[in-house]
Amino acid sequence: MVASQQDELIRELARQIGFMAEELRNANRIQLHRLFGEQLDRAIDDPSFADVLGAPGGVSLERRRQLAFANKQYVLILLSYRIGGIDRGELLGHLKFLSKSSVFAEYWQLTSEGRSSLPKESLEARIGRAVNAVMEERLDDLDEWWVVGAPSEA
């Protein structure tokens, strides 16, 4: 075997090993998400578990369940993006759709403090900033729902 062929074979093996390592990381992320989801399901089914998760006080049992479900939906969208199941455009589309929900808007507001402690360049922090922008657009849309046509210039 010629040295150049060996080098090419080594590069291909390294590429394949990198691909397998990424697939293993994704499989672990999916398993972790499954465990997280099971814990949230338990909190949805049994309100005494919701207290462990730091569910907001003074919120009805039904609303707690809705907030937990909003959390599950957000985390699922995040996971889909992280493992390559959806691209950035699809991510933003899903988040824009989710932002239309008043339950998600409440969930997002209630969890803002936790997101502020994330490392600034982490994936979740970057996506959080994108959701913040989507939520601001949502508020603009709600404020101007009655406007017909282009705004007049002053």
C-alpha positions in Angstrom: 0.0 0.0 0.0 1.3 3.4 -1.0 1.8 6.0 1.8 -0.8 8.3 0.2 -3.3 5.5 0.3 -2.5 4.9 3.9 -2.9 8.5 4.8 -6.3 8.6 3.0 -7.4 5.5 4.8 -6.3 7.0 8.2 -8.2 10.2 7.4 -11.3 8.2 6.5 -11.1 6.2 9.7 -10.7 9.3 11.7 -13.8 10.8 10.0 -15.8 7.7 10.7 -14.7 7.6 14.3 -15.7 11.3 14.7 -19.1 10.6 13.1 -19.7 7.6 15.5 -18.6 9.7 18.5 -21.2 12.4 17.5 -23.9 9.7 17.0 -23.1 8.4 20.5 -23.3 11.9 22.0 -26.7 12.3 20.3 -27.9 9.0 21.6 -26.9 10.0 25.1 -28.7 13.3 24.7 -31.8 11.6 23.6 -31.7 9.2 26.5 -31.1 12.1 28.9 -34.1 13.9 27.4 -36.2 10.8 27.9 -35.3 10.6 31.6 -36.0 14.4 31.9 -39.4 13.9 30.3 -40.2 11.0 32.5 -39.5 13.1 35.6 -41.7 15.9 34.2 -44.4 13.4 33.5 -44.3 12.3 37.1 -44.5 16.0 38.2 -47.5 16.5 35.9 -49.2 13.4 37.3 -48.4 14.1 41.0 -48.4 17.7 42.2 -46.2 16.9 45.2 -43.4 16.2 42.8 -43.9 19.6 41.1 -42.7 21.3 44.3 -39.4 19.6 43.9 -39.0 21.0 40.4 -39.5 24.5 41.7 -42.9 25.0 40.2 -44.3 28.5 41.0 -46.4 28.8 44.0 -49.9 30.2 43.8 -50.5 28.6 40.5 -53.4 26.2 40.0 -52.6 22.5 39.5 -53.9 22.7 35.9 -51.6 25.7 35.1 -48.6 23.9 36.7 -49.3 21.0 34.4 -49.5 23.3 31.4 -46.2 25.0 32.4 -44.5 21.7 32.7 -45.8 20.7 29.3 -44.6 24.0 27.8 -41.2 23.2 29.3 -41.2 19.7 27.7 -42.1 21.1 24.3 -39.4 23.7 24.4 -36.8 21.2 25.5 -37.9 18.8 22.8 -37.5 21.5 20.1 -34.0 22.4 21.5 -33.0 18.7 21.4 -34.3 18.4 17.9 -32.0 21.2 16.8 -29.1 20.0 18.9 -29.0 16.6 17.3 -29.6 17.9 13.8 -33.2 16.8 13.4 -34.2 20.4 12.4 -32.1 23.3 11.0 -32.0 26.8 12.3 -34.9 28.0 10.2 -37.1 25.2 11.4 -36.0 25.9 15.0 -37.0 29.5 14.7 -40.3 28.5 13.1 -41.1 26.1 15.9 -40.2 28.6 18.5 -42.3 31.3 16.8 -45.3 29.0 16.7 -44.7 28.0 20.4 -44.4 31.7 21.4 -48.1 32.3 20.3 -49.2 30.3 23.4 -50.0 32.3 26.5 -48.9 29.3 28.6 -45.4 29.3 26.9 -45.2 33.1 27.4 -45.8 32.6 31.1 -43.4 29.7 31.3 -40.7 31.8 29.5 -41.2 34.7 31.8 -41.1 32.5 34.9 -37.9 30.8 33.8 -36.0 33.9 32.8 -33.9 34.1 35.9 -32.5 30.6 35.3 -31.5 31.4 31.8 -29.6 34.5 32.9 -27.1 32.3 34.6 -26.2 30.3 31.5 -22.8 30.8 29.9 -23.3 33.5 27.3 -22.0 31.5 24.3 -23.7 28.2 25.2 -26.2 26.8 22.7 -29.1 27.2 25.2 -28.2 30.8 25.9 -28.0 31.7 22.2 -31.3 30.0 21.6 -32.7 31.8 24.6 -31.8 35.1 23.1 -33.5 34.1 19.9 -36.7 33.2 21.8 -36.5 36.5 23.6 -36.5 38.3 20.2 -39.4 36.1 19.1 -41.3 36.9 22.3 -40.7 40.7 21.8 -42.1 40.3 18.2 -45.1 38.5 19.7 -45.7 41.4 22.0 -45.4 43.9 19.2 -48.0 41.8 17.2 -50.4 41.8 20.2 -50.1 45.5 20.6 -50.8 46.3 17.0 -53.3 43.6 16.1 -55.9 46.3 15.3 -53.7 48.3 12.9 -54.8 48.0 9.3 -52.4 49.0 6.5 -48.9 50.6 6.8 -48.3 52.9 9.8 -48.5 56.6 8.8 -45.4 58.7 9.0 -45.4 61.6 11.5 
